[in-house]
Amino acid sequence: MTACIDAAWLSRPSTLLAPELIGCTLVRQMPDGNILRGLIVETEAYAADDPAMHAYRGRTTRNQVMFGAAGKAYVYLIYGVYHCLNVVTDQDGVASAVLLRALELEQVPMWVDHKHKLKPHRIAAGPGKLCRALKIDLTLNATLLEFGQPLWLEYRHPGFQQQLEQGNLTLIQTTRIGLTKGVDLPWRWYLLNSQAVSQKG
């Protein structure tokens, strides 16, 4: 098993971590002990001085986990329907997070309906789809991202890192999606040629 990512590694600015999390693995341990894994292929960074950041106007009950120490999950609900999973980053007291936008799943969860199984690479292609596929909801907000917990992260496999360094894999940096503020900040990264990326360009 690849080593688990610890809070110390995540205690850096989100804009540094978002591209470095591409190629890492999100692990979901279900209540029955079943394990699901997905390769992170798309991320977005959000920082304290970012007008698109939930914590931009200060601490609230909803966003308070982002003001704490790195290494926790920040889960929120959008449109009253879709959940989004973020990794809390940076130093304690600095609101900062990386949104996990898309995964390449190692296997299709058994609860995914037949229609979606026909396109397995699209099951977690988007933050809402990702959370639906892995049954991530508000009950997992503020969860420690540690081995044995419902969620944790694993470092890039050495083979992935080697492919990057040799130029056989490419990360694309571009603007974020679906925002009305901070729209020009190039704080989204994705793995080129991954079929699981939510939106190219």
C-alpha positions in Angstrom: 0.0 0.0 0.0 1.2 3.5 -0.8 1.9 5.6 2.3 -0.9 7.8 3.7 -0.7 11.5 3.4 -0.3 13.2 6.8 -1.5 16.6 8.1 2.1 18.0 8.0 2.3 17.5 4.2 -1.1 19.2 3.9 -0.1 22.2 6.0 0.9 24.3 3.0 -1.0 26.7 0.8 -3.8 25.2 -1.3 -2.3 26.6 -4.5 0.8 24.5 -4.0 -1.1 21.4 -2.9 -3.9 21.3 -5.5 -1.5 20.3 -8.4 0.4 17.9 -6.1 -2.8 16.1 -5.1 -3.3 15.1 -8.8 -2.2 11.5 -9.0 -2.7 10.9 -5.3 -5.5 8.5 -4.2 -8.6 9.2 -2.2 -9.7 6.2 -0.1 -13.2 5.7 1.2 -13.8 3.1 3.9 -17.5 2.2 4.2 -19.1 1.4 7.5 -19.0 -2.3 6.6 -15.2 -2.1 6.0 -15.4 -2.1 2.3 -12.7 0.0 0.7 -13.0 2.1 -2.5 -10.2 4.0 -4.1 -10.0 6.6 -6.8 -7.1 8.4 -8.5 -7.5 12.2 -8.1 -7.4 13.7 -11.6 -8.9 17.2 -11.1 -8.6 19.8 -8.3 -9.3 23.4 -7.5 -7.5 25.6 -4.9 -9.3 28.1 -2.6 -7.4 30.5 -0.4 -8.1 33.0 2.4 -7.9 36.1 0.1 -10.0 34.5 -2.6 -13.4 36.1 -3.2 -14.8 32.7 -4.3 -13.7 31.1 -0.9 -16.5 30.2 1.5 -14.5 31.7 4.3 -13.8 35.0 2.5 -16.2 36.9 4.8 -15.1 35.3 8.0 -15.8 32.3 10.1 -19.3 30.7 10.2 -20.7 27.4 11.5 -20.6 26.1 8.0 -17.0 26.9 7.2 -15.3 26.8 10.6 -13.4 23.5 9.8 -11.4 25.4 7.1 -10.0 27.7 9.8 -8.6 24.7 11.7 -5.5 22.5 11.3 -4.9 20.9 7.9 -5.8 17.3 7.3 -9.6 17.3 7.7 -12.5 17.0 5.2 -14.7 20.0 4.5 -17.9 18.8 3.0 -20.7 21.1 2.0 -24.0 21.0 0.1 -24.7 23.0 -3.1 -28.2 23.6 -4.6 -29.6 21.5 -1.8 -28.7 18.4 -3.7 -25.0 17.9 -4.4 -22.2 17.4 -1.8 -18.6 18.6 -2.5 -15.5 17.2 -0.7 -12.5 19.5 0.1 -9.2 18.8 1.8 -8.4 21.4 4.5 -4.9 22.8 3.9 -2.4 25.4 5.2 -1.6 26.5 8.8 -4.1 26.4 11.7 -6.1 29.7 11.6 -5.6 30.2 7.8 -8.7 29.3 5.8 -7.6 27.2 2.9 -8.9 24.1 1.0 -8.6 22.1 -2.1 -11.8 20.9 -3.8 -11.5 17.4 -5.2 -13.3 17.6 -8.5 -12.9 14.2 -10.2 -11.6 10.7 -9.6 -10.7 7.7 -11.8 -12.3 5.0 -9.7 -10.4 1.7 -9.3 -13.8 -0.2 -9.3 -17.4 0.7 -9.8 -19.3 0.8 -6.4 -22.0 -1.9 -6.3 -24.7 0.7 -5.6 -24.1 2.6 -8.8 -27.1 2.1 -11.2 -26.7 0.2 -14.5 -27.0 3.3 -16.7 -23.9 4.9 -15.1 -22.0 1.6 -15.1 -22.0 1.9 -19.0 -19.6 4.8 -18.7 -17.5 3.9 -15.6 -14.9 6.7 -16.2 -17.7 9.3 -15.8 -19.1 8.0 -12.5 -16.9 10.4 -10.4 -16.3 13.1 -13.1 -17.3 16.1 -11.1 -17.5 17.0 -7.4 -21.1 16.1 -6.9 -20.7 12.8 -8.8 -17.6 12.0 -6.8 -19.4 12.4 -3.5 -22.5 10.5 -4.8 -20.3 7.6 -6.0 -18.5 7.3 -2.7 -21.5 8.1 -0.4 -19.8 11.2 1.0 -22.2 13.6 2.8 -22.4 16.1 5.6 -21.9 13.4 8.2 -18.2 13.3 7.1 -17.6 17.0 7.5 -14.5 17.7 9.7 -13.5 14.0 9.5 -9.8 13.5 10.0 -8.1 12.3 6.9 -6.2 9.4 8.5 -5.8 5.7 7.8 -8.7 3.8 9.4 -11.1 6.7 9.2 -13.9 6.9 6.6 -11.6 9.0 4.3 -7.9 9.2 3.8 -5.4 10.2 1.1 -2.4 8.2 -0.2 0.7 9.7 -1.9 1.3 9.3 -5.7 2.5 5.9 -6.8 6.2 6.1 -7.8 5.2 5.0 -11.3 2.9 8.0 -11.7 5.5 10.4 -10.5 8.1 8.9 -12.9 5.6 9.3 -15.8 5.1 13.0 -14.9 8.9 13.6 -14.7 9.4 11.9 -18.0 6.7 14.0 -19.7 4.5 11.0 -20.4 1.8 12.5 -18.2 0.8 16.2 -18.2 -1.0 18.5 -15.7 -3.0 21.3 -17.2 -3.5 24.6 -15.1 -6.5 26.7 -15.9 -9.4 28.7 -14.4 -12.0 27.2 -12.0 -15.5 26.2 -12.9 -19.0 27.6 -12.0 -17.9 30.7 -10.2 -19.1 34.3 -10.2 -16.1 35.6 -8.3 -12.4 34.9 -8.6 -13.1 33.7 -12.1 -9.8 34.7 -13.6 -7.6 32.9 -11.1 -5.9 29.9 -12.7 -6.4 27.6 -9.7 -7.8 24.5 -11.3 -5.6 21.6 -12.4 -6.4 18.4 -14.2 -4.7 15.4 -15.7 -4.5 15.7 -19.5 -6.2 12.9 -21.4 -8.0 11.5 -18.3 -11.6 10.6 -19.3 -12.7 11.2 -15.8 -12.0 15.0 -15.8 -15.3 16.9 -15.4 -14.5 19.6 -18.0 -11.5 20.1 -20.3 -10.1 23.5 -21.0 
